[in-house]
Amino acid sequence: MFEYAKNVAKSVSGKDTEVIMSGSYNDVSLEGLHEKSKSLNMLLSNFISYAPDFEDFILFFLFHDVHKGFYIDVGANDPNYFSVTKAFYQRGWNGINIEPLPDKHQLLNKFRHRDINLKLGAGKSEEDAELFIQGMSGFDDMSTLYNNKNSNNSKIIKIKIKTMSQICKMSSKRNSNTIL
């Protein structure tokens, strides 16, 4: 994804672009964009990426001219670290965060006041399910339910599953600028 971010920037500028990683987040800096792209260059050169693989940078590149947009973050995880939506939230966007892990959902409620934070999973049908959590990393998923159930550092929690259609109906703030 790091290379993909560089390629996206290169496609705009026609030149290789310097991408710098520092600290616990990625600081993306672009140099050498064409004259006509100076305002975009300023926006992107000051962009701080919080996502692990620059997904937010790529989305910001695509949606940089959308102000106060709306997102849906499935598996939102932590609101501050490895977050695809934090940079958008900082720019006035809001949305729906879907996060079944209780500790991560609590953090979303603490730091994302403009968002709708749902403690549930997304699936093809409404149901109750068991979520197998191994190591509490926040990067576990429902597909691991039947694997490693006997691990010492794991547990199973019961969660609600809703369809994306049901989740979207929970929000009266929908608009056409949605990131899925």
BADO-979781 format. One record per residue (C-alpha): residue in one letter; chain; x, y, z. Coordinates in pm, whole numbers. Example, Ala and Ser with C-alpha at 12.3 -4.5 7.8 and 13.67 -1.06 7.14 Angstrom:
# residues 2
<pt resn="A" chain="A" c1="1230" c2="-450" c3="780"/>
<pt resn="S" chain="A" c1="1367" c2="-106" c3="714"/>
# end
This chain:
# residues 180
<pt resn="M" chain="A" c1="0" c2="0" c3="0"/>
<pt resn="F" chain="A" c1="297" c2="229" c3="67"/>
<pt resn="E" chain="A" c1="407" c2="186" c3="-294"/>
<pt resn="Y" chain="A" c1="49" c2="240" c3="-411"/>
<pt resn="A" chain="A" c1="36" c2="576" c3="-229"/>
<pt resn="K" chain="A" c1="360" c2="677" c3="-401"/>
<pt resn="N" chain="A" c1="219" c2="570" c3="-739"/>
<pt resn="V" chain="A" c1="-100" c2="772" c3="-685"/>
<pt resn="A" chain="A" c1="109" c2="1080" c3="-609"/>
<pt resn="K" chain="A" c1="332" c2="1011" c3="-910"/>
<pt resn="S" chain="A" c1="30" c2="988" c3="-1140"/>
<pt resn="V" chain="A" c1="-67" c2="1343" c3="-1038"/>
<pt resn="S" chain="A" c1="279" c2="1495" c3="-1048"/>
<pt resn="G" chain="A" c1="446" c2="1292" c3="-1320"/>
<pt resn="K" chain="A" c1="747" c2="1263" c3="-1087"/>
<pt resn="D" chain="A" c1="864" c2="1035" c3="-810"/>
<pt resn="T" chain="A" c1="733" c2="1153" c3="-476"/>
<pt resn="E" chain="A" c1="892" c2="1142" c3="-136"/>
<pt resn="V" chain="A" c1="679" c2="965" c3="127"/>
<pt resn="I" chain="A" c1="813" c2="990" c3="481"/>
<pt resn="M" chain="A" c1="710" c2="766" c3="770"/>
<pt resn="S" chain="A" c1="770" c2="891" c3="1123"/>
<pt resn="G" chain="A" c1="655" c2="815" c3="1476"/>
<pt resn="S" chain="A" c1="336" c2="617" c3="1531"/>
<pt resn="Y" chain="A" c1="174" c2="762" c3="1220"/>
<pt resn="N" chain="A" c1="278" c2="836" c3="865"/>
<pt resn="D" chain="A" c1="366" c2="1189" c3="758"/>
<pt resn="V" chain="A" c1="311" c2="1210" c3="384"/>
<pt resn="S" chain="A" c1="500" c2="1481" c3="197"/>
<pt resn="L" chain="A" c1="466" c2="1550" c3="-174"/>
<pt resn="E" chain="A" c1="712" c2="1747" c3="-383"/>
<pt resn="G" chain="A" c1="720" c2="1846" c3="-748"/>
<pt resn="L" chain="A" c1="352" c2="1862" c3="-849"/>
<pt resn="H" chain="A" c1="269" c2="2060" c3="-1164"/>
<pt resn="E" chain="A" c1="191" c2="2434" c3="-1129"/>
<pt resn="K" chain="A" c1="-181" c2="2376" c3="-1178"/>
<pt resn="S" chain="A" c1="-184" c2="2133" c3="-883"/>
<pt resn="K" chain="A" c1="-25" c2="2361" c3="-621"/>
<pt resn="S" chain="A" c1="-337" c2="2381" c3="-403"/>
<pt resn="L" chain="A" c1="-368" c2="2002" c3="-408"/>
<pt resn="N" chain="A" c1="4" c2="1980" c3="-332"/>
<pt resn="M" chain="A" c1="-44" c2="2199" c3="-24"/>
<pt resn="L" chain="A" c1="-335" c2="1986" c3="97"/>
<pt resn="L" chain="A" c1="-151" c2="1659" c3="47"/>
<pt resn="S" chain="A" c1="187" c2="1778" c3="175"/>
<pt resn="N" chain="A" c1="28" c2="1863" c3="511"/>
<pt resn="F" chain="A" c1="-169" c2="1539" c3="533"/>
<pt resn="I" chain="A" c1="-96" c2="1306" c3="825"/>
<pt resn="S" chain="A" c1="-191" c2="945" c3="759"/>
<pt resn="Y" chain="A" c1="-314" c2="740" c3="1055"/>
<pt resn="A" chain="A" c1="-405" c2="428" c3="854"/>
<pt resn="P" chain="A" c1="-156" c2="141" c3="853"/>
<pt resn="D" chain="A" c1="-122" c2="130" c3="473"/>
<pt resn="F" chain="A" c1="-205" c2="488" c3="366"/>
<pt resn="E" chain="A" c1="-568" c2="404" c3="287"/>
<pt resn="D" chain="A" c1="-674" c2="741" c3="428"/>
<pt resn="F" chain="A" c1="-419" c2="922" c3="210"/>
<pt resn="I" chain="A" c1="-555" c2="756" c3="-103"/>
<pt resn="L" chain="A" c1="-915" c2="831" c3="-2"/>
<pt resn="F" chain="A" c1="-824" c2="1191" c3="84"/>
<pt resn="F" chain="A" c1="-658" c2="1226" c3="-256"/>
<pt resn="L" chain="A" c1="-986" c2="1117" c3="-416"/>
<pt resn="F" chain="A" c1="-1218" c2="1318" c3="-184"/>
<pt resn="H" chain="A" c1="-998" c2="1622" c3="-103"/>
<pt resn="D" chain="A" c1="-1260" c2="1864" c3="-236"/>
<pt resn="V" chain="A" c1="-1545" c2="1718" c3="-26"/>
<pt resn="H" chain="A" c1="-1605" c2="1914" c3="292"/>
<pt resn="K" chain="A" c1="-1794" c2="1762" c3="583"/>
<pt resn="G" chain="A" c1="-1854" c2="1430" c3="413"/>
<pt resn="F" chain="A" c1="-1991" c2="1109" c3="563"/>
<pt resn="Y" chain="A" c1="-1819" c2="771" c3="607"/>
<pt resn="I" chain="A" c1="-1903" c2="422" c3="722"/>
<pt resn="D" chain="A" c1="-1610" c2="249" c3="890"/>
<pt resn="V" chain="A" c1="-1670" c2="-127" c3="921"/>
<pt resn="G" chain="A" c1="-1433" c2="-269" c3="1180"/>
<pt resn="A" chain="A" c1="-1339" c2="80" c3="1295"/>
<pt resn="N" chain="A" c1="-1108" c2="-46" c3="1570"/>
<pt resn="D" chain="A" c1="-917" c2="230" c3="1752"/>
<pt resn="P" chain="A" c1="-1027" c2="589" c3="1681"/>
<pt resn="N" chain="A" c1="-671" c2="721" c3="1691"/>
<pt resn="Y" chain="A" c1="-422" c2="451" c3="1586"/>
<pt resn="F" chain="A" c1="-440" c2="266" c3="1255"/>
<pt resn="S" chain="A" c1="-760" c2="458" c3="1178"/>
<pt resn="V" chain="A" c1="-875" c2="507" c3="820"/>
<pt resn="T" chain="A" c1="-1126" c2="776" c3="925"/>
<pt resn="K" chain="A" c1="-938" c2="988" c3="1185"/>
<pt resn="A" chain="A" c1="-796" c2="1231" c3="928"/>
<pt resn="F" chain="A" c1="-1144" c2="1282" c3="783"/>
<pt resn="Y" chain="A" c1="-1296" c2="1329" c3="1130"/>
<pt resn="Q" chain="A" c1="-1034" c2="1597" c3="1201"/>
<pt resn="R" chain="A" c1="-1148" c2="1776" c3="883"/>
<pt resn="G" chain="A" c1="-1513" c2="1793" c3="993"/>
<pt resn="W" chain="A" c1="-1643" c2="1468" c3="847"/>
<pt resn="N" chain="A" c1="-1859" c2="1233" c3="1053"/>
<pt resn="G" chain="A" c1="-2008" c2="890" c3="1004"/>
<pt resn="I" chain="A" c1="-2093" c2="550" c3="1140"/>
<pt resn="N" chain="A" c1="-1827" c2="342" c3="1312"/>
<pt resn="I" chain="A" c1="-1903" c2="-30" c3="1336"/>
<pt resn="E" chain="A" c1="-1691" c2="-200" c3="1602"/>
<pt resn="P" chain="A" c1="-1791" c2="-512" c3="1799"/>
<pt resn="L" chain="A" c1="-1497" c2="-514" c3="2042"/>
<pt resn="P" chain="A" c1="-1616" c2="-354" c3="2370"/>
<pt resn="D" chain="A" c1="-1289" c2="-175" c3="2456"/>
<pt resn="K" chain="A" c1="-1252" c2="-28" c3="2106"/>
<pt resn="H" chain="A" c1="-1620" c2="72" c3="2098"/>
<pt resn="Q" chain="A" c1="-1567" c2="253" c3="2432"/>
<pt resn="L" chain="A" c1="-1275" c2="447" c3="2281"/>
<pt resn="L" chain="A" c1="-1487" c2="543" c3="1980"/>
<pt resn="N" chain="A" c1="-1757" c2="677" c3="2215"/>
<pt resn="K" chain="A" c1="-1493" c2="877" c3="2403"/>
<pt resn="F" chain="A" c1="-1320" c2="1034" c3="2101"/>
<pt resn="R" chain="A" c1="-1581" c2="1039" c3="1821"/>
<pt resn="H" chain="A" c1="-1871" c2="1249" c3="1954"/>
<pt resn="R" chain="A" c1="-2003" c2="1349" c3="1609"/>
<pt resn="D" chain="A" c1="-2011" c2="987" c3="1492"/>
<pt resn="I" chain="A" c1="-2265" c2="712" c3="1543"/>
<pt resn="N" chain="A" c1="-2070" c2="434" c3="1715"/>
<pt resn="L" chain="A" c1="-2230" c2="91" c3="1695"/>
<pt resn="K" chain="A" c1="-2114" c2="-206" c3="1900"/>
<pt resn="L" chain="A" c1="-2203" c2="-478" c3="1650"/>
<pt resn="G" chain="A" c1="-2082" c2="-659" c3="1343"/>
<pt resn="A" chain="A" c1="-2184" c2="-627" c3="978"/>
<pt resn="G" chain="A" c1="-2301" c2="-927" c3="781"/>
<pt resn="K" chain="A" c1="-2535" c2="-1062" c3="517"/>
<pt resn="S" chain="A" c1="-2822" c2="-1117" c3="762"/>
<pt resn="E" chain="A" c1="-2938" c2="-1000" c3="1105"/>
<pt resn="E" chain="A" c1="-2837" c2="-1251" c3="1370"/>
<pt resn="D" chain="A" c1="-2661" c2="-1312" c3="1697"/>
<pt resn="A" chain="A" c1="-2308" c2="-1446" c3="1662"/>
<pt resn="E" chain="A" c1="-2001" c2="-1538" c3="1857"/>
<pt resn="L" chain="A" c1="-1682" c2="-1343" c3="1790"/>
<pt resn="F" chain="A" c1="-1361" c2="-1530" c3="1860"/>
<pt resn="I" chain="A" c1="-1096" c2="-1289" c3="1986"/>
<pt resn="Q" chain="A" c1="-738" c2="-1405" c3="1996"/>
<pt resn="G" chain="A" c1="-486" c2="-1184" c3="2171"/>
<pt resn="M" chain="A" c1="-722" c2="-883" c3="2180"/>
<pt resn="S" chain="A" c1="-527" c2="-719" c3="1899"/>
<pt resn="G" chain="A" c1="-833" c2="-566" c3="1741"/>
<pt resn="F" chain="A" c1="-738" c2="-720" c3="1409"/>
<pt resn="D" chain="A" c1="-920" c2="-1049" c3="1469"/>
<pt resn="D" chain="A" c1="-1231" c2="-1133" c3="1270"/>
<pt resn="M" chain="A" c1="-1533" c2="-1360" c3="1269"/>
<pt resn="S" chain="A" c1="-1369" c2="-1597" c3="1021"/>
<pt resn="T" chain="A" c1="-1141" c2="-1716" c3="1303"/>
<pt resn="L" chain="A" c1="-1438" c2="-1838" c3="1508"/>
<pt resn="Y" chain="A" c1="-1359" c2="-2204" c3="1457"/>
<pt resn="N" chain="A" c1="-980" c2="-2174" c3="1476"/>
<pt resn="N" chain="A" c1="-768" c2="-2186" c3="1792"/>
<pt resn="K" chain="A" c1="-1060" c2="-2194" c3="2038"/>
<pt resn="N" chain="A" c1="-837" c2="-2353" c3="2300"/>
<pt resn="S" chain="A" c1="-572" c2="-2079" c3="2300"/>
<pt resn="N" chain="A" c1="-485" c2="-1941" c3="2647"/>
<pt resn="N" chain="A" c1="-496" c2="-1584" c3="2520"/>
<pt resn="S" chain="A" c1="-839" c2="-1590" c3="2358"/>
<pt resn="K" chain="A" c1="-1206" c2="-1552" c3="2438"/>
<pt resn="I" chain="A" c1="-1544" c2="-1560" c3="2271"/>
<pt resn="I" chain="A" c1="-1792" c2="-1273" c3="2301"/>
<pt resn="K" chain="A" c1="-2153" c2="-1262" c3="2183"/>
<pt resn="I" chain="A" c1="-2234" c2="-986" c3="1934"/>
<pt resn="K" chain="A" c1="-2524" c2="-867" c3="1723"/>
<pt resn="I" chain="A" c1="-2492" c2="-872" c3="1344"/>
<pt resn="K" chain="A" c1="-2684" c2="-624" c3="1126"/>
<pt resn="T" chain="A" c1="-2690" c2="-585" c3="748"/>
<pt resn="M" chain="A" c1="-2540" c2="-274" c3="589"/>
<pt resn="S" chain="A" c1="-2890" c2="-174" c3="482"/>
<pt resn="Q" chain="A" c1="-3006" c2="-184" c3="845"/>
<pt resn="I" chain="A" c1="-2697" c2="5" c3="958"/>
<pt resn="C" chain="A" c1="-2747" c2="280" c3="700"/>
<pt resn="K" chain="A" c1="-3110" c2="322" c3="809"/>
<pt resn="M" chain="A" c1="-2984" c2="390" c3="1164"/>
<pt resn="S" chain="A" c1="-2841" c2="720" c3="1044"/>
<pt resn="S" chain="A" c1="-3044" c2="1022" c3="939"/>
<pt resn="K" chain="A" c1="-2716" c2="1197" c3="842"/>
<pt resn="R" chain="A" c1="-2653" c2="1000" c3="521"/>
<pt resn="N" chain="A" c1="-2535" c2="1184" c3="211"/>
<pt resn="S" chain="A" c1="-2379" c2="1089" c3="-120"/>
<pt resn="N" chain="A" c1="-2018" c2="1130" c3="-5"/>
<pt resn="T" chain="A" c1="-1988" c2="794" c3="171"/>
<pt resn="I" chain="A" c1="-1673" c2="590" c3="204"/>
<pt resn="L" chain="A" c1="-1746" c2="221" c3="239"/>
# end
